[in-house]
Amino acid sequence: MNQIENGTVFGAPTELEITHAAEINRRMPGLEKVRYTVTGTEACMFAVRLARAYNGRRKIAKFEGAYHGTGEFASISVHPHIPDASRNRRVPAADTAGLPPESLENTVILPFNNLEAVESIVRRNSKELACIIIEPVMRGVPPKSDFLKFLRELADQFEIVLIFDEVITGFRISAGGAQEHYKVRPDITTMGKIIGGGFPVGAVGGLDEIMSLMAHQSVKFPAPQGPKVPHAGTFNAHPITLAAGLAALRELDQGSYEKLNSLGAKLREGLAEVSYSKGATTQITGIGSLFNIEFTERETSDNRSATADLTLRRCLDLYLLNRGIYLPPTHFGCVSTVSTEGHVDETINIISEGLELLKPLARQS
């Protein structure tokens, strides 16, 4: 209420923006400068453009099945048709509607958690790659041991900008996000969701030498130090959003991570137990407060192995929805700060009932 009384939209920087950015920097020291957007999509778009401006290269590398919003590069290989996927891990035409050919030509697709294949593809494209962008925990699937450290070393070797998309993992799996948890520092980080306390928000931050390439839209080109990446927006760093975000970040500092991680672990363990007891062929993935249920026999380590029996999953999702539990369809879920052990126990019991009802359908699939 205090911020509403003090004003909502100014179209200019406010002290609140500096305070909020300082809170982010305290948790993620590698973010020497921060710029705000309205969405995570915009943050990822600016991150990629900054990388291209920084090293003068045009290609970007992303991981198969990864979601980085709805920008041009981000729309590629989000839902690849696995049985017909080519060696280049491209996507069906349905996913590329409206994209110019050059967007496809300039996007290199990598397999998550596959060190040998990633190194081969990156080495082959190294002279043209501006950046590698990755969700550190990709759609609920954690990275294998040292995979992120391997990416850091590979990026350093070929002078490629490493971008962590922490829109989901940032300030969720730890106070400093995935980069703190896995002890790997990217060059650029994109953020969203939690930093706005439930209001629309995005942010991009990173090393000063990279972030300094960004300028306000009104800068006349060529700028004194050379061309800049223009950045402006009336609703960027919206005061109401930042006030809510500050409150959320500070609340999370009050022992929330221990609770969230404990409840997430209990839920994953409980789901694994009931799946086994019901004879369901599933893989339970996740980390911290994140969890997912995949109807597959294979160990889930990337997008391809996570391509499971979607019919069974959709039926389970619908059953849960009718029982008052909402999971994004065929997507990972999470517990929140208001979740209790009672909520977790109830969720496990209801999913157990759903797995029992799905037995006849599972035998047919």
Secondary structure as GFF3:
##gff-version 3
##sequence-region A 1 365
A	DSSP	alpha_helix	2	6	.	.	.	ID=ss1
A	DSSP	alpha_helix	15	27	.	.	.	ID=ss2
A	DSSP	beta_strand	33	37	.	.	.	ID=ss3
A	DSSP	alpha_helix	40	55	.	.	.	ID=ss4
A	DSSP	beta_strand	59	63	.	.	.	ID=ss5
A	DSSP	three_ten_helix	73	75	.	.	.	ID=ss6
A	DSSP	three_ten_helix	82	84	.	.	.	ID=ss7
A	DSSP	three_ten_helix	93	95	.	.	.	ID=ss8
A	DSSP	alpha_helix	101	105	.	.	.	ID=ss9
A	DSSP	beta_strand	107	110	.	.	.	ID=ss10
A	DSSP	alpha_helix	115	125	.	.	.	ID=ss11
A	DSSP	beta_strand	129	134	.	.	.	ID=ss12
A	DSSP	alpha_helix	147	157	.	.	.	ID=ss13
A	DSSP	beta_strand	161	165	.	.	.	ID=ss14
A	DSSP	alpha_helix	177	181	.	.	.	ID=ss15
A	DSSP	beta_strand	188	192	.	.	.	ID=ss16
A	DSSP	three_ten_helix	193	196	.	.	.	ID=ss17
A	DSSP	beta_strand	202	206	.	.	.	ID=ss18
A	DSSP	alpha_helix	208	211	.	.	.	ID=ss19
A	DSSP	beta_strand	214	216	.	.	.	ID=ss20
A	DSSP	beta_strand	229	231	.	.	.	ID=ss21
A	DSSP	alpha_helix	239	252	.	.	.	ID=ss22
A	DSSP	alpha_helix	256	277	.	.	.	ID=ss23
A	DSSP	beta_strand	283	285	.	.	.	ID=ss24
A	DSSP	beta_strand	290	294	.	.	.	ID=ss25
A	DSSP	alpha_helix	310	322	.	.	.	ID=ss26
A	DSSP	beta_strand	333	334	.	.	.	ID=ss27
A	DSSP	alpha_helix	341	357	.	.	.	ID=ss28
A	DSSP	alpha_helix	359	364	.	.	.	ID=ss29
###
